[in-house]
Amino acid sequence: TGTPQNVYDIASNKGIGAYDQPFNNTTSFVWELPLGRGRWLGDNMNAVLDAFIGGWTLSGVNTMTSGQPITFRYGPSPVTNNLPSFLGGVALRPNVTCDPVNRGDRPNPTQAYFVRSCLTAPPVTAPFGNAGRNTARSDNYFNLDLAVQKRFRLPLTEFTGVELRAEFFNLFNRTNFQAANSDINSAAFGTINSAFPARQIQLAVKFSF
């Protein structure tokens, strides 16, 4: 939540924002293939051949970012039930005794993202753990979107034409996982049950006049 877990210790909530991305690279490109009538190769190509292999354009957007920040929680909260919300969130932060992020090889990438033994729930008499806010991070994100298009001129008017377009979102069908469950009292702790969209393909035809 956007409220401190302990209003008497505001400094313990200092941390990076939920939208923090130390690395964010977005590269876009448009490339008109130099093949076909009016282009570097095949300027005198016959109309039938040009209709198949000439005049194609590639465009794409490649995105690479750091993963989402993650805050460890435990619940149900022993101190905030039925109390004003400014006293804290519905789940407080646990104690951390070692590096809780599992950086080794996992047979199943959706399981055991965190090391459970590194996190413990504080006692009811001292419910505010030492875990900071947004101290872990999900996997990095990589995605390439690609579009292939071709325009055909129609001998009706100067501006008449048909454009064929195929668009591939997440071209390589890479699995980009979202954040793992970070509630240490949950049976699903350390598991990942969601991912960003898989490959999607759409086709379009546009008539211009």
C-alpha positions as CSV (number, residue, x, y, z in Angstrom):
1,T,0.0,0.0,0.0
2,G,1.0,3.6,-0.2
3,T,1.0,4.1,3.6
4,P,3.9,3.4,6.0
5,Q,3.9,0.3,8.1
6,N,4.9,2.3,11.2
7,V,4.0,6.0,11.4
8,Y,6.7,6.3,14.2
9,D,9.4,5.1,11.9
10,I,8.9,6.8,8.5
11,A,12.5,6.4,7.5
12,S,12.0,2.6,7.3
13,N,9.8,3.1,4.3
14,K,12.5,4.8,2.3
15,G,13.2,2.9,-0.9
16,I,12.9,2.9,-4.7
17,G,9.6,3.6,-6.4
18,A,7.3,0.8,-7.6
19,Y,8.0,2.0,-11.2
20,D,11.8,2.1,-10.8
21,Q,13.7,0.8,-13.9
22,P,17.5,1.2,-13.7
23,F,17.7,0.0,-17.3
24,N,15.2,0.9,-19.9
25,N,16.1,0.7,-23.6
26,T,13.6,1.1,-26.4
27,T,15.0,0.9,-29.9
28,S,12.7,1.5,-33.0
29,F,13.6,1.2,-36.6
30,V,12.0,1.5,-40.1
31,W,13.8,-0.1,-43.1
32,E,12.6,0.1,-46.6
33,L,14.2,-2.9,-48.3
34,P,16.2,-1.6,-51.3
35,L,14.6,-4.0,-53.7
36,G,11.9,-3.2,-56.3
37,R,10.8,-0.5,-58.7
38,G,12.2,2.9,-57.7
39,R,14.7,1.4,-55.3
40,W,18.4,0.7,-55.3
41,L,18.1,-2.9,-56.6
42,G,15.6,-3.9,-59.3
43,D,14.6,-0.4,-60.5
44,N,13.6,-1.9,-63.9
45,M,11.9,-5.0,-62.4
46,N,8.8,-6.1,-64.3
47,A,5.5,-5.4,-62.6
48,V,4.6,-9.0,-61.8
49,L,7.9,-9.7,-60.0
50,D,7.8,-6.4,-58.2
51,A,4.4,-7.2,-56.9
52,F,5.8,-10.2,-55.1
53,I,9.3,-9.2,-53.9
54,G,9.6,-5.5,-54.4
55,G,8.5,-2.6,-52.2
56,W,8.6,-4.3,-48.7
57,T,9.2,-2.3,-45.5
58,L,10.2,-3.6,-42.1
59,S,9.6,-1.8,-38.9
60,G,10.0,-2.8,-35.3
61,V,10.3,-1.8,-31.6
62,N,12.7,-3.7,-29.4
63,T,12.2,-3.2,-25.6
64,M,14.6,-4.2,-22.8
65,T,13.9,-3.2,-19.2
66,S,14.8,-4.1,-15.7
67,G,12.2,-6.2,-13.7
68,Q,9.5,-4.9,-11.4
69,P,10.4,-4.0,-7.8
70,I,9.0,-6.4,-5.2
71,T,8.2,-5.8,-1.5
72,F,8.1,-8.7,0.9
73,R,5.0,-8.9,3.1
74,Y,3.4,-11.1,5.7
75,G,-0.3,-11.3,6.7
76,P,-2.8,-11.2,8.1
77,S,-1.5,-8.1,9.9
78,P,-1.6,-8.3,13.7
79,V,-1.9,-4.6,14.3
80,T,-4.0,-3.0,11.6
81,N,-7.2,-4.9,11.6
82,N,-10.1,-2.5,12.1
83,L,-7.8,0.4,12.6
84,P,-7.4,3.6,10.6
85,S,-5.6,3.0,7.3
86,F,-2.9,5.6,8.1
87,L,-1.5,3.2,10.7
88,G,-0.2,0.9,8.0
89,G,-1.1,-1.5,5.3
90,V,-3.0,-4.7,5.6
91,A,0.2,-6.7,5.4
92,L,3.5,-5.7,7.1
93,R,7.1,-6.5,6.1
94,P,9.0,-9.4,7.6
95,N,12.5,-9.8,8.9
96,V,15.3,-10.6,6.4
97,T,18.3,-12.6,7.6
98,C,20.0,-13.4,4.2
99,D,19.7,-12.7,0.5
100,P,16.1,-13.9,-0.2
101,V,16.4,-13.9,-4.0
102,N,17.1,-17.3,-5.5
103,R,19.7,-16.6,-8.1
104,G,20.6,-20.2,-8.9
105,D,19.2,-22.5,-11.5
106,R,15.6,-23.5,-10.8
107,P,14.2,-26.6,-12.6
108,N,10.9,-24.8,-12.9
109,P,11.3,-21.0,-13.5
110,T,7.9,-20.3,-11.9
111,Q,8.8,-21.9,-8.6
112,A,11.1,-21.0,-5.6
113,Y,11.9,-17.5,-6.9
114,F,12.7,-16.6,-3.2
115,V,14.5,-18.4,-0.4
116,R,11.9,-18.9,2.2
117,S,14.4,-19.6,5.1
118,C,15.7,-16.0,4.7
119,L,12.4,-14.4,5.8
120,T,10.6,-14.7,9.1
121,A,7.5,-13.1,10.5
122,P,8.2,-10.8,13.5
123,P,6.4,-11.5,16.8
124,V,3.1,-9.8,17.6
125,T,4.8,-7.7,20.2
126,A,7.2,-6.2,17.6
127,P,5.4,-6.6,14.3
128,F,7.5,-4.3,12.1
129,G,10.1,-6.3,10.3
130,N,13.5,-5.0,9.0
131,A,12.7,-5.7,5.3
132,G,12.8,-2.6,3.3
133,R,10.3,-1.5,0.6
134,N,10.9,-2.7,-2.9
135,T,14.1,-4.6,-2.1
136,A,13.7,-7.4,-4.6
137,R,13.1,-7.4,-8.3
138,S,11.4,-9.7,-10.9
139,D,13.1,-11.0,-14.0
140,N,14.2,-8.6,-16.8
141,Y,11.9,-7.9,-19.7
142,F,12.8,-8.4,-23.3
143,N,10.4,-8.0,-26.2
144,L,10.6,-7.4,-30.0
145,D,7.6,-6.3,-32.0
146,L,7.9,-6.5,-35.8
147,A,5.8,-5.3,-38.7
148,V,6.1,-6.2,-42.4
149,Q,4.2,-4.1,-44.9
150,K,3.9,-3.6,-48.7
151,R,2.1,-1.0,-50.7
152,F,0.6,-1.6,-54.1
153,R,-0.2,1.4,-56.4
154,L,-3.5,1.1,-58.2
155,P,-3.8,2.9,-61.6
156,L,-7.0,4.8,-60.6
157,T,-5.7,8.1,-59.2
158,E,-2.3,9.4,-58.1
159,F,-3.0,8.5,-54.4
160,T,-4.9,5.2,-54.8
161,G,-3.2,2.1,-53.4
162,V,-3.5,-0.9,-51.2
163,E,-1.3,-1.6,-48.2
164,L,-0.8,-5.1,-46.8
165,R,0.5,-5.4,-43.3
166,A,1.5,-8.2,-40.9
167,E,2.3,-7.3,-37.3
168,F,4.0,-9.7,-34.8
169,F,3.9,-8.7,-31.1
170,N,6.5,-10.5,-29.1
171,L,7.9,-11.9,-32.3
172,F,10.2,-14.6,-30.6
173,N,7.4,-15.6,-28.2
174,R,9.6,-15.0,-25.2
175,T,8.1,-15.7,-21.8
176,N,8.4,-12.6,-19.7
177,F,7.3,-13.4,-16.2
178,Q,5.7,-10.9,-13.9
179,A,6.5,-10.6,-10.2
180,A,6.5,-13.6,-7.9
181,N,4.2,-13.9,-4.9
182,S,6.0,-12.1,-2.0
183,D,3.7,-12.9,1.0
184,I,5.7,-15.2,3.2
185,N,2.5,-16.7,4.8
186,S,1.0,-17.6,1.5
187,A,1.2,-21.2,0.2
188,A,2.1,-19.6,-3.2
189,F,5.1,-17.7,-1.8
190,G,7.9,-17.5,-4.3
191,T,5.8,-18.7,-7.2
192,I,5.0,-16.9,-10.4
193,N,1.5,-17.3,-11.8
194,S,1.3,-14.6,-14.5
195,A,3.3,-13.5,-17.5
196,F,3.2,-10.8,-20.1
197,P,1.4,-11.7,-23.3
198,A,2.7,-14.4,-25.6
199,R,3.2,-13.9,-29.4
200,Q,0.2,-12.2,-31.1
201,I,-0.1,-11.9,-34.9
202,Q,-2.5,-9.6,-36.7
203,L,-3.0,-9.0,-40.5
204,A,-4.4,-5.8,-42.0
205,V,-5.4,-4.5,-45.5
206,K,-5.8,-0.8,-46.0
207,F,-7.2,0.9,-49.1
208,S,-6.2,4.5,-49.7
209,F,-7.7,6.8,-52.2
